[in-house]
Amino acid sequence: MKSRPAEIDYVVIGAGVAGLRAAIALAEAGHVLVLAKKEVTDSNTQFAQGGIAAALSDEDEVSLHLQDTLSAGDGLCNPEAVKVLVEEGPERIEELIAWGTQFDRSGTRLVFGREGAHSRNRILHAQGDSTGREILRALYAKAQSLKHIHVQEFEFSTGLLRESGRVTGISLINEKGLPQEVACCGVLLATGGMGQLYRNTTNPDVATGDGVAMAFRAGAEVSDMEFIQFHPTALYLKKAPRFLLSEALRGEGAYLRNIELDRFMGKYHPMGELAPRDVVARAIVHEMEVSRAKDPFVYLDLTHLNATHVQKRFPRIYATCMQHNIDITEDLIPIRPAAHYSMGGVRTDLVGKTNIAGLYAAGEVAATGVHGANRLASNSLLEGLVYGARAGAALREQPKARPKAVGQPKAAYSNGPVDAGIEELIGQIQDVMWNDVGIVRTRAGMQEAIHRLEELAPKVANPRTRRAYEAANLQQAGLLVARSALAREESRGAHYRTDYPDHDDRKFLKHSVLKDDTLRFA
């Protein structure tokens, strides 16, 4: 790992697909410090199984990818943002291939799969179901080959430094557990999502909403926070983590069955198992409710598919389930929905610029409007690539405003033993969000959630450890989600309210925007 230079030009917080692609773009203009809060491999990119969507096959067109994305977004996509995504996507994919990414092929031809709500086969995979891992490998190798990129692991960013209304650096807790400040000419947030807000999530432990919370505290606008996508199919075993079971399984023909072993998706949507994720997730919740089981779940069924093909197509899923004594070619897989992706985040323009000078954002932490109210499957890795490249290039073109040298804060006790009280607080936040701001929402539930989260504010104030900062970030992000969801008095995409079950285009065909204590729809 290259040693860190005395002067840093740009800081990229996050080392997933968006962060690394942004850093590659920035490397032409100066020294780039990329910070990962744990290992580089601890990111949602690493765990992305399904694939990456792009109109590259002879049977596909950019205009069809555009339409599918707009349809999934349920009226709230920014058409210009989607146009950028689908038009620049193929070039970014070709770039990845040139940098050594090994996508699955049949002979010399790329293999394209299909997932829910796509009208064409346009999903590229790598090693069957390890697409994110392969893309991350290639991007990291490319970044490491550039002398001006410096990647540091186990560096936890705690806040943004500002001077005269401009972001001029960051505060962090370094790998030794000591507080530190880094001055720079610009900061790019690529911190990923906030799945750890929920008791059940497919996200890794690092997805604690850090970027959104830091940006909001610094005065940045956040948008569309109410739209949290719940993946319909996560492995459900009491003593096992919620392992993602890719949508590509249903794309290959897997069935959903209720506790009575009946297929049920035909009752809820004409596309059946290939319906949009929010529809499938709510259908599963309804089936679990009507079962009246004490510990409800439904099944994912692949037993009618060719066993050899399943093992070859989904080696990682097959091996993981076998560790829990489930042979997916012979056994039904118990599943429940789990929090998966945040469509909203820090509000940016089409090049990642926020309302604060010197602060950019890309990937899941950002809200460009590209996903609208519901992300189309396999557009997330593509967004990280396309908008990571655009944000890095835009920040690179900004005049360098060299900040004053920062003083180093006094040492804090940051790497002490795990505080049981902090873990309990995080558990309370996760339960509140899962129960009251989850897949199905009500006014009373969300009001109760806001009340309980506000009560927790004093308990997460003045954090001193990494985990305490994560608790504070989760509490802040949870409030942003709950406040935005309560204000949107309709159902749209991933946001579903029993008290307002229909669209209200007249009032709410707009994006929610939060800044400080003000919420508006614009």
Secondary structure as a PSIPRED ss2 file (coil, helix, strand):
# PSIPRED VFORMAT (PSIPRED V4.0)

   1 M C   1.000  0.000  0.000
   2 K C   1.000  0.000  0.000
   3 S C   1.000  0.000  0.000
   4 R C   1.000  0.000  0.000
   5 P C   1.000  0.000  0.000
   6 A C   1.000  0.000  0.000
   7 E C   1.000  0.000  0.000
   8 I C   1.000  0.000  0.000
   9 D C   1.000  0.000  0.000
  10 Y E   0.000  0.000  1.000
  11 V E   0.000  0.000  1.000
  12 V E   0.000  0.000  1.000
  13 I E   0.000  0.000  1.000
  14 G C   1.000  0.000  0.000
  15 A C   1.000  0.000  0.000
  16 G C   1.000  0.000  0.000
  17 V H   0.000  1.000  0.000
  18 A H   0.000  1.000  0.000
  19 G H   0.000  1.000  0.000
  20 L H   0.000  1.000  0.000
  21 R H   0.000  1.000  0.000
  22 A H   0.000  1.000  0.000
  23 A H   0.000  1.000  0.000
  24 I H   0.000  1.000  0.000
  25 A H   0.000  1.000  0.000
  26 L H   0.000  1.000  0.000
  27 A C   1.000  0.000  0.000
  28 E C   1.000  0.000  0.000
  29 A C   1.000  0.000  0.000
  30 G C   1.000  0.000  0.000
  31 H C   1.000  0.000  0.000
  32 V E   0.000  0.000  1.000
  33 L E   0.000  0.000  1.000
  34 V E   0.000  0.000  1.000
  35 L E   0.000  0.000  1.000
  36 A C   1.000  0.000  0.000
  37 K C   1.000  0.000  0.000
  38 K C   1.000  0.000  0.000
  39 E C   1.000  0.000  0.000
  40 V C   1.000  0.000  0.000
  41 T C   1.000  0.000  0.000
  42 D C   1.000  0.000  0.000
  43 S C   1.000  0.000  0.000
  44 N H   0.000  1.000  0.000
  45 T H   0.000  1.000  0.000
  46 Q H   0.000  1.000  0.000
  47 F H   0.000  1.000  0.000
  48 A C   1.000  0.000  0.000
  49 Q C   1.000  0.000  0.000
  50 G C   1.000  0.000  0.000
  51 G C   1.000  0.000  0.000
  52 I E   0.000  0.000  1.000
  53 A E   0.000  0.000  1.000
  54 A C   1.000  0.000  0.000
  55 A C   1.000  0.000  0.000
  56 L C   1.000  0.000  0.000
  57 S C   1.000  0.000  0.000
  58 D C   1.000  0.000  0.000
  59 E C   1.000  0.000  0.000
  60 D C   1.000  0.000  0.000
  61 E C   1.000  0.000  0.000
  62 V H   0.000  1.000  0.000
  63 S H   0.000  1.000  0.000
  64 L H   0.000  1.000  0.000
  65 H H   0.000  1.000  0.000
  66 L H   0.000  1.000  0.000
  67 Q H   0.000  1.000  0.000
  68 D H   0.000  1.000  0.000
  69 T H   0.000  1.000  0.000
  70 L H   0.000  1.000  0.000
  71 S H   0.000  1.000  0.000
  72 A H   0.000  1.000  0.000
  73 G C   1.000  0.000  0.000
  74 D C   1.000  0.000  0.000
  75 G C   1.000  0.000  0.000
  76 L C   1.000  0.000  0.000
  77 C C   1.000  0.000  0.000
  78 N C   1.000  0.000  0.000
  79 P H   0.000  1.000  0.000
  80 E H   0.000  1.000  0.000
  81 A H   0.000  1.000  0.000
  82 V H   0.000  1.000  0.000
  83 K H   0.000  1.000  0.000
  84 V H   0.000  1.000  0.000
  85 L H   0.000  1.000  0.000
  86 V H   0.000  1.000  0.000
  87 E H   0.000  1.000  0.000
  88 E H   0.000  1.000  0.000
  89 G H   0.000  1.000  0.000
  90 P H   0.000  1.000  0.000
  91 E H   0.000  1.000  0.000
  92 R H   0.000  1.000  0.000
  93 I H   0.000  1.000  0.000
  94 E H   0.000  1.000  0.000
  95 E H   0.000  1.000  0.000
  96 L H   0.000  1.000  0.000
  97 I H   0.000  1.000  0.000
  98 A H   0.000  1.000  0.000
  99 W C   1.000  0.000  0.000
 100 G C   1.000  0.000  0.000
 101 T C   1.000  0.000  0.000
 102 Q C   1.000  0.000  0.000
 103 F C   1.000  0.000  0.000
 104 D C   1.000  0.000  0.000
 105 R E   0.000  0.000  1.000
 106 S E   0.000  0.000  1.000
 107 G C   1.000  0.000  0.000
 108 T C   1.000  0.000  0.000
 109 R E   0.000  0.000  1.000
 110 L E   0.000  0.000  1.000
 111 V C   1.000  0.000  0.000
 112 F E   0.000  0.000  1.000
 113 G E   0.000  0.000  1.000
 114 R C   1.000  0.000  0.000
 115 E C   1.000  0.000  0.000
 116 G C   1.000  0.000  0.000
 117 A C   1.000  0.000  0.000
 118 H C   1.000  0.000  0.000
 119 S C   1.000  0.000  0.000
 120 R C   1.000  0.000  0.000
 121 N C   1.000  0.000  0.000
 122 R C   1.000  0.000  0.000
 123 I E   0.000  0.000  1.000
 124 L E   0.000  0.000  1.000
 125 H C   1.000  0.000  0.000
 126 A C   1.000  0.000  0.000
 127 Q C   1.000  0.000  0.000
 128 G C   1.000  0.000  0.000
 129 D C   1.000  0.000  0.000
 130 S C   1.000  0.000  0.000
 131 T H   0.000  1.000  0.000
 132 G H   0.000  1.000  0.000
 133 R H   0.000  1.000  0.000
 134 E H   0.000  1.000  0.000
 135 I H   0.000  1.000  0.000
 136 L H   0.000  1.000  0.000
 137 R H   0.000  1.000  0.000
 138 A H   0.000  1.000  0.000
 139 L H   0.000  1.000  0.000
 140 Y H   0.000  1.000  0.000
 141 A H   0.000  1.000  0.000
 142 K H   0.000  1.000  0.000
 143 A H   0.000  1.000  0.000
 144 Q H   0.000  1.000  0.000
 145 S C   1.000  0.000  0.000
 146 L C   1.000  0.000  0.000
 147 K C   1.000  0.000  0.000
 148 H C   1.000  0.000  0.000
 149 I E   0.000  0.000  1.000
 150 H E   0.000  0.000  1.000
 151 V E   0.000  0.000  1.000
 152 Q E   0.000  0.000  1.000
 153 E C   1.000  0.000  0.000
 154 F C   1.000  0.000  0.000
 155 E C   1.000  0.000  0.000
 156 F E   0.000  0.000  1.000
 157 S E   0.000  0.000  1.000
 158 T E   0.000  0.000  1.000
 159 G E   0.000  0.000  1.000
 160 L E   0.000  0.000  1.000
 161 L E   0.000  0.000  1.000
 162 R E   0.000  0.000  1.000
 163 E E   0.000  0.000  1.000
 164 S C   1.000  0.000  0.000
 165 G C   1.000  0.000  0.000
 166 R E   0.000  0.000  1.000
 167 V E   0.000  0.000  1.000
 168 T E   0.000  0.000  1.000
 169 G E   0.000  0.000  1.000
 170 I E   0.000  0.000  1.000
 171 S E   0.000  0.000  1.000
 172 L E   0.000  0.000  1.000
 173 I E   0.000  0.000  1.000
 174 N C   1.000  0.000  0.000
 175 E C   1.000  0.000  0.000
 176 K C   1.000  0.000  0.000
 177 G C   1.000  0.000  0.000
 178 L C   1.000  0.000  0.000
 179 P E   0.000  0.000  1.000
 180 Q E   0.000  0.000  1.000
 181 E E   0.000  0.000  1.000
 182 V E   0.000  0.000  1.000
 183 A E   0.000  0.000  1.000
 184 C C   1.000  0.000  0.000
 185 C C   1.000  0.000  0.000
 186 G E   0.000  0.000  1.000
 187 V E   0.000  0.000  1.000
 188 L E   0.000  0.000  1.000
 189 L E   0.000  0.000  1.000
 190 A C   1.000  0.000  0.000
 191 T C   1.000  0.000  0.000
 192 G C   1.000  0.000  0.000
 193 G C   1.000  0.000  0.000
 194 M C   1.000  0.000  0.000
 195 G H   0.000  1.000  0.000
 196 Q H   0.000  1.000  0.000
 197 L H   0.000  1.000  0.000
 198 Y C   1.000  0.000  0.000
 199 R C   1.000  0.000  0.000
 200 N C   1.000  0.000  0.000
 201 T E   0.000  0.000  1.000
 202 T C   1.000  0.000  0.000
 203 N C   1.000  0.000  0.000
 204 P C   1.000  0.000  0.000
 205 D C   1.000  0.000  0.000
 206 V C   1.000  0.000  0.000
 207 A C   1.000  0.000  0.000
 208 T C   1.000  0.000  0.000
 209 G C   1.000  0.000  0.000
 210 D H   0.000  1.000  0.000
 211 G H   0.000  1.000  0.000
 212 V H   0.000  1.000  0.000
 213 A H   0.000  1.000  0.000
 214 M H   0.000  1.000  0.000
 215 A H   0.000  1.000  0.000
 216 F H   0.000  1.000  0.000
 217 R H   0.000  1.000  0.000
 218 A C   1.000  0.000  0.000
 219 G C   1.000  0.000  0.000
 220 A C   1.000  0.000  0.000
 221 E C   1.000  0.000  0.000
 222 V E   0.000  0.000  1.000
 223 S E   0.000  0.000  1.000
 224 D C   1.000  0.000  0.000
 225 M C   1.000  0.000  0.000
 226 E C   1.000  0.000  0.000
 227 F C   1.000  0.000  0.000
 228 I E   0.000  0.000  1.000
 229 Q E   0.000  0.000  1.000
 230 F E   0.000  0.000  1.000
 231 H E   0.000  0.000  1.000
 232 P E   0.000  0.000  1.000
 233 T E   0.000  0.000  1.000
 234 A E   0.000  0.000  1.000
 235 L E   0.000  0.000  1.000
 236 Y C   1.000  0.000  0.000
 237 L C   1.000  0.000  0.000
 238 K C   1.000  0.000  0.000
 239 K C   1.000  0.000  0.000
 240 A C   1.000  0.000  0.000
 241 P C   1.000  0.000  0.000
 242 R C   1.000  0.000  0.000
 243 F C   1.000  0.000  0.000
 244 L E   0.000  0.000  1.000
 245 L C   1.000  0.000  0.000
 246 S C   1.000  0.000  0.000
 247 E C   1.000  0.000  0.000
 248 A H   0.000  1.000  0.000
 249 L H   0.000  1.000  0.000
 250 R H   0.000  1.000  0.000
 251 G H   0.000  1.000  0.000
 252 E C   1.000  0.000  0.000
 253 G C   1.000  0.000  0.000
 254 A C   1.000  0.000  0.000
 255 Y E   0.000  0.000  1.000
 256 L E   0.000  0.000  1.000
 257 R E   0.000  0.000  1.000
 258 N C   1.000  0.000  0.000
 259 I C   1.000  0.000  0.000
 260 E C   1.000  0.000  0.000
 261 L C   1.000  0.000  0.000
 262 D C   1.000  0.000  0.000
 263 R E   0.000  0.000  1.000
 264 F C   1.000  0.000  0.000
 265 M H   0.000  1.000  0.000
 266 G H   0.000  1.000  0.000
 267 K H   0.000  1.000  0.000
 268 Y C   1.000  0.000  0.000
 269 H C   1.000  0.000  0.000
 270 P C   1.000  0.000  0.000
 271 M C   1.000  0.000  0.000
 272 G H   0.000  1.000  0.000
 273 E H   0.000  1.000  0.000
 274 L H   0.000  1.000  0.000
 275 A C   1.000  0.000  0.000
 276 P C   1.000  0.000  0.000
 277 R H   0.000  1.000  0.000
 278 D H   0.000  1.000  0.000
 279 V H   0.000  1.000  0.000
 280 V H   0.000  1.000  0.000
 281 A H   0.000  1.000  0.000
 282 R H   0.000  1.000  0.000
 283 A H   0.000  1.000  0.000
 284 I H   0.000  1.000  0.000
 285 V H   0.000  1.000  0.000
 286 H H   0.000  1.000  0.000
 287 E H   0.000  1.000  0.000
 288 M H   0.000  1.000  0.000
 289 E H   0.000  1.000  0.000
 290 V H   0.000  1.000  0.000
 291 S H   0.000  1.000  0.000
 292 R C   1.000  0.000  0.000
 293 A C   1.000  0.000  0.000
 294 K C   1.000  0.000  0.000
 295 D C   1.000  0.000  0.000
 296 P C   1.000  0.000  0.000
 297 F C   1.000  0.000  0.000
 298 V E   0.000  0.000  1.000
 299 Y E   0.000  0.000  1.000
 300 L E   0.000  0.000  1.000
 301 D E   0.000  0.000  1.000
 302 L C   1.000  0.000  0.000
 303 T C   1.000  0.000  0.000
 304 H C   1.000  0.000  0.000
 305 L C   1.000  0.000  0.000
 306 N C   1.000  0.000  0.000
 307 A H   0.000  1.000  0.000
 308 T H   0.000  1.000  0.000
 309 H H   0.000  1.000  0.000
 310 V H   0.000  1.000  0.000
 311 Q H   0.000  1.000  0.000
 312 K H   0.000  1.000  0.000
 313 R H   0.000  1.000  0.000
 314 F C   1.000  0.000  0.000
 315 P H   0.000  1.000  0.000
 316 R H   0.000  1.000  0.000
 317 I H   0.000  1.000  0.000
 318 Y H   0.000  1.000  0.000
 319 A H   0.000  1.000  0.000
 320 T H   0.000  1.000  0.000
 321 C H   0.000  1.000  0.000
 322 M H   0.000  1.000  0.000
 323 Q H   0.000  1.000  0.000
 324 H C   1.000  0.000  0.000
 325 N C   1.000  0.000  0.000
 326 I C   1.000  0.000  0.000
 327 D C   1.000  0.000  0.000
 328 I C   1.000  0.000  0.000
 329 T C   1.000  0.000  0.000
 330 E C   1.000  0.000  0.000
 331 D C   1.000  0.000  0.000
 332 L C   1.000  0.000  0.000
 333 I E   0.000  0.000  1.000
 334 P E   0.000  0.000  1.000
 335 I E   0.000  0.000  1.000
 336 R E   0.000  0.000  1.000
 337 P E   0.000  0.000  1.000
 338 A E   0.000  0.000  1.000
 339 A E   0.000  0.000  1.000
 340 H E   0.000  0.000  1.000
 341 Y E   0.000  0.000  1.000
 342 S E   0.000  0.000  1.000
 343 M C   1.000  0.000  0.000
 344 G C   1.000  0.000  0.000
 345 G E   0.000  0.000  1.000
 346 V E   0.000  0.000  1.000
 347 R E   0.000  0.000  1.000
 348 T C   1.000  0.000  0.000
 349 D C   1.000  0.000  0.000
 350 L C   1.000  0.000  0.000
 351 V C   1.000  0.000  0.000
 352 G C   1.000  0.000  0.000
 353 K E   0.000  0.000  1.000
 354 T C   1.000  0.000  0.000
 355 N C   1.000  0.000  0.000
 356 I C   1.000  0.000  0.000
 357 A E   0.000  0.000  1.000
 358 G C   1.000  0.000  0.000
 359 L E   0.000  0.000  1.000
 360 Y E   0.000  0.000  1.000
 361 A E   0.000  0.000  1.000
 362 A C   1.000  0.000  0.000
 363 G H   0.000  1.000  0.000
 364 E H   0.000  1.000  0.000
 365 V H   0.000  1.000  0.000
 366 A E   0.000  0.000  1.000
 367 A E   0.000  0.000  1.000
 368 T C   1.000  0.000  0.000
 369 G C   1.000  0.000  0.000
 370 V C   1.000  0.000  0.000
 371 H C   1.000  0.000  0.000
 372 G C   1.000  0.000  0.000
 373 A C   1.000  0.000  0.000
 374 N C   1.000  0.000  0.000
 375 R C   1.000  0.000  0.000
 376 L C   1.000  0.000  0.000
 377 A C   1.000  0.000  0.000
 378 S C   1.000  0.000  0.000
 379 N C   1.000  0.000  0.000
 380 S H   0.000  1.000  0.000
 381 L H   0.000  1.000  0.000
 382 L H   0.000  1.000  0.000
 383 E H   0.000  1.000  0.000
 384 G H   0.000  1.000  0.000
 385 L H   0.000  1.000  0.000
 386 V H   0.000  1.000  0.000
 387 Y H   0.000  1.000  0.000
 388 G H   0.000  1.000  0.000
 389 A H   0.000  1.000  0.000
 390 R H   0.000  1.000  0.000
 391 A H   0.000  1.000  0.000
 392 G H   0.000  1.000  0.000
 393 A H   0.000  1.000  0.000
 394 A H   0.000  1.000  0.000
 395 L H   0.000  1.000  0.000
 396 R H   0.000  1.000  0.000
 397 E H   0.000  1.000  0.000
 398 Q C   1.000  0.000  0.000
 399 P C   1.000  0.000  0.000
 400 K C   1.000  0.000  0.000
 401 A C   1.000  0.000  0.000
 402 R C   1.000  0.000  0.000
 403 P C   1.000  0.000  0.000
 404 K C   1.000  0.000  0.000
 405 A C   1.000  0.000  0.000
 406 V C   1.000  0.000  0.000
 407 G C   1.000  0.000  0.000
 408 Q C   1.000  0.000  0.000
 409 P C   1.000  0.000  0.000
 410 K C   1.000  0.000  0.000
 411 A C   1.000  0.000  0.000
 412 A C   1.000  0.000  0.000
 413 Y C   1.000  0.000  0.000
 414 S C   1.000  0.000  0.000
 415 N C   1.000  0.000  0.000
 416 G C   1.000  0.000  0.000
 417 P C   1.000  0.000  0.000
 418 V C   1.000  0.000  0.000
 419 D C   1.000  0.000  0.000
 420 A H   0.000  1.000  0.000
 421 G H   0.000  1.000  0.000
 422 I H   0.000  1.000  0.000
 423 E H   0.000  1.000  0.000
 424 E H   0.000  1.000  0.000
 425 L H   0.000  1.000  0.000
 426 I H   0.000  1.000  0.000
 427 G H   0.000  1.000  0.000
 428 Q H   0.000  1.000  0.000
 429 I H   0.000  1.000  0.000
 430 Q H   0.000  1.000  0.000
 431 D H   0.000  1.000  0.000
 432 V H   0.000  1.000  0.000
 433 M H   0.000  1.000  0.000
 434 W H   0.000  1.000  0.000
 435 N H   0.000  1.000  0.000
 436 D H   0.000  1.000  0.000
 437 V C   1.000  0.000  0.000
 438 G C   1.000  0.000  0.000
 439 I C   1.000  0.000  0.000
 440 V C   1.000  0.000  0.000
 441 R E   0.000  0.000  1.000
 442 T C   1.000  0.000  0.000
 443 R H   0.000  1.000  0.000
 444 A H   0.000  1.000  0.000
 445 G H   0.000  1.000  0.000
 446 M H   0.000  1.000  0.000
 447 Q H   0.000  1.000  0.000
 448 E H   0.000  1.000  0.000
 449 A H   0.000  1.000  0.000
 450 I H   0.000  1.000  0.000
 451 H H   0.000  1.000  0.000
 452 R H   0.000  1.000  0.000
 453 L H   0.000  1.000  0.000
 454 E H   0.000  1.000  0.000
 455 E H   0.000  1.000  0.000
 456 L H   0.000  1.000  0.000
 457 A H   0.000  1.000  0.000
 458 P H   0.000  1.000  0.000
 459 K H   0.000  1.000  0.000
 460 V H   0.000  1.000  0.000
 461 A C   1.000  0.000  0.000
 462 N C   1.000  0.000  0.000
 463 P C   1.000  0.000  0.000
 464 R C   1.000  0.000  0.000
 465 T C   1.000  0.000  0.000
 466 R H   0.000  1.000  0.000
 467 R H   0.000  1.000  0.000
 468 A H   0.000  1.000  0.000
 469 Y H   0.000  1.000  0.000
 470 E H   0.000  1.000  0.000
 471 A H   0.000  1.000  0.000
 472 A H   0.000  1.000  0.000
 473 N H   0.000  1.000  0.000
 474 L H   0.000  1.000  0.000
 475 Q H   0.000  1.000  0.000
 476 Q H   0.000  1.000  0.000
 477 A H   0.000  1.000  0.000
 478 G H   0.000  1.000  0.000
 479 L H   0.000  1.000  0.000
 480 L H   0.000  1.000  0.000
 481 V H   0.000  1.000  0.000
 482 A H   0.000  1.000  0.000
 483 R H   0.000  1.000  0.000
 484 S H   0.000  1.000  0.000
 485 A H   0.000  1.000  0.000
 486 L H   0.000  1.000  0.000
 487 A H   0.000  1.000  0.000
 488 R C   1.000  0.000  0.000
 489 E C   1.000  0.000  0.000
 490 E C   1.000  0.000  0.000
 491 S C   1.000  0.000  0.000
 492 R E   0.000  0.000  1.000
 493 G C   1.000  0.000  0.000
 494 A C   1.000  0.000  0.000
 495 H E   0.000  0.000  1.000
 496 Y C   1.000  0.000  0.000
 497 R E   0.000  0.000  1.000
 498 T C   1.000  0.000  0.000
 499 D C   1.000  0.000  0.000
 500 Y C   1.000  0.000  0.000
 501 P C   1.000  0.000  0.000
 502 D C   1.000  0.000  0.000
 503 H C   1.000  0.000  0.000
 504 D C   1.000  0.000  0.000
 505 D H   0.000  1.000  0.000
 506 R H   0.000  1.000  0.000
 507 K H   0.000  1.000  0.000
 508 F H   0.000  1.000  0.000
 509 L C   1.000  0.000  0.000
 510 K C   1.000  0.000  0.000
 511 H C   1.000  0.000  0.000
 512 S E   0.000  0.000  1.000
 513 V E   0.000  0.000  1.000
 514 L E   0.000  0.000  1.000
 515 K E   0.000  0.000  1.000
 516 D C   1.000  0.000  0.000
 517 D C   1.000  0.000  0.000
 518 T E   0.000  0.000  1.000
 519 L E   0.000  0.000  1.000
 520 R E   0.000  0.000  1.000
 521 F E   0.000  0.000  1.000
 522 A C   1.000  0.000  0.000
